[in-house]
Amino acid sequence: MNTSNNELLERMAELIDQGNVEALEAFLSDLHPSDIADVVESVDEDNRLALVRALPADIASESLAEMEDGETRAELLAALGPTEGAELLHKLPDDDATDLIGELEPIYQDRILAELPDDEAGEIRDLLQYDEDTAGGIMTTALVSVLDTVTAGEAIDVVRIQGREAENFYTVFVVDDKFKLLGTVLLDDLILADTKEPVENLVEPIVASVTPEADQEEVGHLISRYNMVAIPVISGDGVLLGRVTFDDIIDVFEAETTEDLLLFSGVSDDEELRGSSKDAVRTRLPWLLLNTLTASFAAAVVWIFRDQIASATLLVVVMPVVAGLGGNAGQQALAVTVRRLAISGGGPLEGRGHIVGKELLVALLNGLVIGAVVALATFILADVVGANTLIGLVVLLAMWGNIAMAGFAGSFIPTLLDRRGQDPAVASTVFLTALTDMTGFLLLLGLATVIL
């Protein structure tokens, strides 16, 4: 942290110790709740609870909602007690309140919900039944809807009433008397229309909708694809249940990107970026142990061909080059493929086949060029030291084959996982690097045994 941040924390700690609530509120009045959240996470544990209690309820609630998901904010909410916790949840939209209380143990959830009005508690309980990574888990039930049988003027009166409870609404949903979604009407179209114009004449068809069980990543793809501000969540029979707004999707994309980056690096997505050293060891050590196992397969290949290595020591010089370039080529294909799948949402089966074919062709061309360059250098070196110059041919074939295999595996593995409904990012470098090392050594040493 820089000096200004240290001074900020020292000043806040001083005000907390003094119990000067008014000065503390004034001190934090110019900060956004997300900035206050950073401050709360930065102060020591003894002062966190005092700081949250010193804040006005609306600011404290928003600050808790802006904190990183994890133990810290859940512990704070539980430590506040049922009455104070319920007061903070009351200030939040139902989706944010559900996210917060969903991190608590059931016993704490029940205590806080018991302090809320029955209607609010019921809405939160309904949302808690959905998995946190689904559309139902991130949707809000606060929305603006009108019947298709009313006029534009009557609809505007309804919007004025419902709009006080709904946060950031730009689209008005149109439903029938059974609350089945019929379409939408833009707010500006509604305002500009003649007051006697029937709403059914202004309805636009739904571009996209999701069920509450839909994966949050799928929801994000639809909002991004169709440039939607909010997407409706409907039941199997078309009843409007809620909406997912773009600001929630921004958080989803950030979380998914972080998860993919961790998986690419062979780190469990359970690791908290701000977690302790103990937590980091706990999540990373199993991956390193697994990597040790996969690396042993490549070592076994080297052991099998130990006699060939002893008779052609120049192979030792070339081995890390063949394996390393194969690993880099595989990671390139893996990164591009996962990103393409993320943007397109997988696309049709033919699209997936095209991805693998393209990466294989690219790998074949790159492998031929790189293999020729390394083979030429090896040929010259072999000639200088008096070794068998046919090793250049061995290197060319091994390099070409390993890079081609790396390109194929780097695109095929994530594509296959995506087709089976799994996260393609789990095809991490832990497995791909081991595969390219083993294939590179096997090709190089096997071809050397046959040709030299």
N, C-alpha and C positions, 0 to 999 in steps of 0.2 A: 504494500500500500504506500502511496506517496505521502508527503508531509501534510498536505491539506486534509487528507482523509484521517490521518492520525490526530490532527488537531480537532477535527469534527467529532471523532469518537471521544476524545478527552473531554471536550466541552459537554457533550451529551451525558457522559458518565458523571460529570460534576453536577449537572442539573438534576439528574436522577437521584444522586446521593442527597442533594439538598431538598428533594421533594418539591421542587419548583415547577409545578405542572404548567402554569401559564407561560413561563419563560420557555419551557420545552416545546410547547405547542407553537409559540411564535418562532422558535428556532427552526422548526421543521415545516413551517407553513408554506415555504417556497419550494419544497421538495415534492416530486411526484411519488405516488405510493410505491412504484417499482424501485425508486432510489432509497426510500425509507426501508423497503424490504432488504436491500443490500446492507444497509446500516444495521438492521436488526440481526442479520446473520453474522455480521462482523463483530458485534459486541460479545463479551464473555457471557457465559450461561447465567451467571448470577444477575446480570442486568437486563437480559432479554425480556423476561416476564415483566419486570418493572417498567421497561420502556413501552411494551405493548399496552399495559394498563394505563400508562400516562397519556397515551394518544386518544383523541376523540374516537368514538366507536366506528364512525364511517371510515376514517383514515386507517384505523387499526385493522379493520376487516379487509379493506382493499390491499393493505400491505401484506397481510397474511396470504391473501389469494395470489399475490405477485411473487411470493417466495418460491424457491425451487421445491418441487415435490420431494418429499422425504420425511425423515424422522423429526427434523427440527420444528417445522411448523405444526406437525401433529402433536408433538410433545407440548408446544406452547398452548395449543387449543385445549388439550386435555388438562393442562395445569391451571387454566383460567377458571375451570369449574363450569358446571352446567348452565348457570344463569348468565354469566358473562359470555360464555361460548355461544349460547343461543342469541344473545344480543348482537354479537358480531355476525353470525350467520343471517340474522334477520335483515342486515344491511346489504347483503350480497344478492346478485341474481341467483336463481335456483341452480344453474349449472355449476357456478363457482362454489356455492355452498355445498353442493353434493361432492365436488372434488375434495374439498377440505375435510368434510366429515367422513368421507369414504376412506381416509387414511387412518382413522381411529379404530380401536378395538370395538367390537359390537357392544360391549357393556357401556363404554363412553358414548357411543352413538345414541343408545337408548336414553341415557340420562339427559343429553343435550336436546334431543328431539322432543322429549317430554316437556321441555320448557318453552317450546315453540307453539304458536297457534296450530290447531289441528289441520287447517288447510295447507299451511306451509310445510308442516311435518309430513303430511301425506304426499305432497309433491316430491319432496326429497326422498322419501322412502320408495316412491315409484321409480325415480331415476337411479337409485342405488341398486335396483335389481339388474340393471344392465352392466355388462362388462365395461371396464373403464376405457378399453381400446376400441369401443364400438361407437356407432352414431348415437345410440341411446345414451351412452356414457358421457358424451360431450354435448348433447343437445340441451336446449332450454325450452321449457314449456311456455315461457312468456312470449307471446306473439300477438299480432293484430290480424283478425279475421272478420269477414263480413259475409252475410248470406247473399246468395245470387239473386234473391228476389227483391232486394231493396234498391232504392235509387241512389244516385251519386251523392245527393245531399244527405240522405239518411246514413249512408256509409261514412261520410265525413264526420258526422256526429258520433258514430260508433268508434271511429279511429281516435277522436279526441279523448274518449274515455279510456279505451284500451291502451293507447299510446303512453299513458302515464305510468303503466306497469311494465311495458316492454322496452328493453334497452336497445338503442341503435337499430331501429326498423326503417327500411326503405321500401319494402314490398308489402302489400296487403294481400293476404291469402283469401281466396273466395271458396266458400264451402256450401254444401246443401244443408237441409234441416237435420241430417244425421251426422253432420260434421265431416262428411267425406270431401276430400280436396277436389275441387273442380278446375282450379287454375289460379292465376295471380292477376293483380292489377297494380300498375305502378302508381306511386303516391302522386306524382305530378300529373298523370293522366286523370286521376280521380279529382284532383283540385281544379283542373282546367275544364273538366266536363260540365255540361249543363246539369244543374242540380236535379232535374227531373229525368236525366238519362238513366235507364236501367243499368245496373252494374253488370248484368249478364252480357250487355253489348260491349263492355270494356275488357272483358276477361281475355287474358292471354294464356295459351296452353303451357303446361309445366314442361320446362326444358329437361329437368332431371329431378329425381327424388330418390330417397333411400329408405330402407327399412331400419328399425332400431338395431338390428343384429349386424348391419353392414360394418365392415372394418373401417376404422377412422382414416386409414390411408386411402381407401377407395373414395371416401367422402371428399378428401382433399383433392384427389385427381379430378373429380367431377366439378367441384367449385372452380378449380384452376382452368379446366378445359373449356367450360362454358362461361367463364368470367362472372360468376354469380356472387352476390353479396351474402346471400343466405340460401340454404337448400332445405326443402321441407323433409321432415321425417314422418313417414306414414306407416300404418299397420298393414297387414296382409290384405285386408279388405278395403284399403284406401282411406281410412280415417286419419285425419291430421293429428299427429301426436306432439309435434314440436318442430324446432328448426335448429340447424347448425350454422353459425355465423362465421364469417371469414376470419375474425380475430382469433377464434378458437382453432381454426385450421393452421394459422401461423405457428401456434404453439405445437400443434401436431407435427408439422413439417420439421420444426426444430428438434423435437424429441426423436423423430424417425431418423433424421440425419445424424444425430449424435449416436444413436443405436447402431446405424450402419457403419459409421467410422470406427466405433469400438470393435465391432465384429470383424471389420477388415483387418484390424491390428491384432486379432486374436485375444480380445479382452471381452469378458462377459458384459452384457448390457445391464447387469445388475449393479455394476460399479457406479457409485455416485461421483461426479467430477469433483465435488467438494468434500468427499469422504476422507476418512483417516487413512494413515499408512497401513494400519491393520486390515481395514476393509479392502484396500488395493491389493495387498498380498493375498487375501482370501479369494478374491475374484480372478487374479491373474495367474496364481500358482498352478491351478488345474490345467490351464491352457499351456503353460510352459512344460508341464509334465507330459501332456499329450503331444506337444511338439517334440519332446525328447523321444517319445515312442516312434513318431512318424519319421524323424531324422535317422533313427536306427535302421530303418529299411534301406535308406541310401547308403549308410555305412556298411550294411551287409553286402550290398552289391560290390562295393570296393573290396571287401574281404574276399569274396568269391574269385575276383580277378586279380588277387594280389601277386600271383606269379607273373602275369602279363605286365603289371605295373613295374615289377622289379626288373624285367628285361627291356622295358622301354620307358625310362624315367621321364622322357619328354611328355608322356601322358599326364604326369602329375602337374606339370605346368599348365596344361590345357584344361584339365578337369574343372577347376573353379570358373573358368571363362564360359564353358559350355553350360554348366549348371546355372550360373548367375544370370546370363543373358536369357536363358529360358524362363527363369523366375520373373525377370522384369517384363518380358513379353506377355507372360500369363497374367501378371497384375494389371497391365494395360488393358488387356481384353476383359478382365474381370470388372475393372472400374467402369469402363465404357458400357459394358453390357448391363450391369446393375443400374447405372444411371439411366440408360435407355428404357429399361423395364419400369423404372420408377416414374419416369415422365409419361410413358404411354399406358401405364397400368397393365402392361403385359401384352395387350393387343391380341389379335387373332393368332391361331396356331401357325398360319403361314408366315406371319410376321416374326414369330420366334425362330422358325426355321431359317428365315432370311438373315437374322442376327448371327446365328452360328455360322452360316455359309460365308457371310461377309468377313467375319473375324478369322475364319480358317484361311480364306484366300489372302487376306492381308498378312497373316502369319507365314504362309508359304512364300510369298514374295519377299517379305522382310528376312525370313530365314535363309533364303537363297543368297541374298545380297550380303548379309552379315556372315553367313557361313563361308562365302567365297573370300571375303576380306580376311577372316581369321585363318582360313585354310592356307591362303597365300603367305601370311606371316609365319605360320607354323612350318610350311614347306621351306621357306628361306632359312628359318632357324634350324631345321633338321639338316639342311644341306651344310650349314656353317659348322655344326657340331659333329657332322659325320653320321647322323642317324638315318634311318630308313625314311626317305622322302614320301613314301606312300602314306605316311601319317597325315599328310595334308588332305588326302582324299577321305581318310577316316574322320578327320575333323569337319570337313565340309558336310558329309552325310549326317554325322551326329548332331551338328549344330542345326542343320536344316530340319531334321526330324524332331529335335527337341523343341524348337521354337514353334513348329507347326502343331505339335501336340499341345504346347502351352496355350496357343491361341484357341485351339479347339476346346480344351478343358476349361479355360477361363471364360468362355462364352456358353458352353454347353451345360456346365454344372449349375450356374445360377438360373439359366433358362429352364432347366428341368425342375429345379426347386420351385421356381415361380409357377410353373404349370401344375405342380402338385400342391399349390397353395401354401408353400413355405416361404420364409423370408430369404430372398436370393443372396443377401449379404452374408449368410452363414457359410458360404463358400469362401472362407477367409484365407488369407495368405498362409496360415498355419498348415492347411492341407495342400494348397496349390504349390507352395514352395517345396514341400517334401516330395510331391509328385514330379515336379520338374527336375529336382536333384536326382531322384532315383532313375527317371527316364534318361536324363542326360548321361549319367554314369553308365547305365546299362547299354545305351547305344554306342557310346565312345569306346568302352572297354570290350563290348561284344564284337563290334566291327573290327577293332584292333586285333582281336584274337583270330578272326577269319582272314583279314587282309594282310596283316604284317607277318 
